[in-house]
Amino acid sequence: MKVDRRRLAVQLLVNGLRFHCSKWMGRPGRPQALSLEITRRCIAKCIMCNIWKTPGDSPELPMEQWLGLMASELFSDLRELDITGGEPFLREDLGDLVEAVSDLKRRNLKHLRSMAITTNGLLTERVMNRVETMLQSLRGKEVDLVIVCALDGIGEVHNRIRNFRNAWDRVDETLQGLTRLRKEYRGLIVGLKTTVVPPNVRELDRIVEYAEEKGLFTIISPCIITEGRYLNKDRAESLAFGQEDLASMIRFYRSEKFRWSFHAERLAHYLEKGVMRKPCTCGFNYFFVRSSGEVLLCPLINRSVGNLKEASMEEILLCPEASRMRRKIGKYPECRTCTEPGLERYALPYEGFTYLAAMIRMGAKDFEAFHTHMGLNKYFESRAE
């Protein structure tokens, strides 16, 4: 679809002015993107993550509460829903959530365009059965189902990083099944998410070749050290990159394959300079909810602004602590080292000015390819009434 650059430029200018006014006042916007961590249970024991160490009996929000949240009028402008974990497919009622969201598409979720589920792909039979059922419930609803499988290497490298015997064989089988299913359901989008750690720095080209062979999109980003989301502060030393690793990663991100990727451009700059420079709208149009019910403005800043067991989402987002945090978004220590691959996709349309500058800098052909590649068109549709 051809992009009306003049109209888009005006929208971005308006968005930018509105965002900076909201940030000055500490006021939230309507959520356009939301991440739900529905469980912290996981069967892998990855070398870059300690989520799997969370006690198995830790409380999780019941599905009724997740569904009550999604039924709120607050989400009438939601464009993307991200379901994550742990391993989401360990929740027996995951399908109930997707089916309920599908039903809500006719009511308050009229602008929802994509639902993404991140999985390690180790539970092949369960993933295949559940995904097909989900696709059937979403058929005709104009909502893409995006399945993102974690893939950190080809063969034994992946097994070592996931610390799980036959992890490669299982995820490869899952991906083969999903690509077959994709032929029947046009609304299924399949991709890979690679966490770059020292053992797989030299594997990235092979991962891209594997993805291209199967027609999969890729999200390839360095591991993040955080006491909140991944609970991996104790692994900082073992996950540190050497100078040769950094040079190899910079070359990779600057290769021709990533010429349309805003994330890759910013990553290369970060790896050279040590400071991340990118827009962020966490707490304005994006929020993260933990399996415990804790609401975070940003998944990497380990500071809750409230719990859904004690207050409504509307009350939480308007509380004084949330307002104070919003004014500081982009200035926290976590912001200067943030390599989270999805956050700028939510930020670019909403913050406006950075994307407007990119549009002016790029030629028309490259910008349209970038706009489509990032899936940002969904953020420029008019709100449903």
Secondary structure, 3 states (H helix, E strand, C coil): CCCCHHHHHHHHHHHHHHHHHHHHHCCCCCCCEEEEECCCCCCCCCCCCCHHHCCCCCCCCCHHHHHHHHCCHHHCCCCEEEEECCCHHHCCCHHHHHHHHHHHCCCCCCCCCEEEEEECCCCHHHHHHHHHHHHHHHCCCCCEEEEEEECCCCCHHHHHHHCCCCHHHHHHHHHHHHHHHHCCCCCEEEEEEEEECHHHHHHHHHHHHHHHHHCCEEEEEECCCCCCCCCCHHHCCCCCCCHHHHHHHHHHHCCHHHCCCHHHHHHHHHHHHCCCCCCCCECCCEEEECCCCEEECCCCCCCEEEECCCCCHHHHHCCHHHHHHHHHCCCCHHHHCCCCCCHHHHHHHHHCHHHHHHHHHCCHHHHHHHHHHCCHHHHHCCCCC
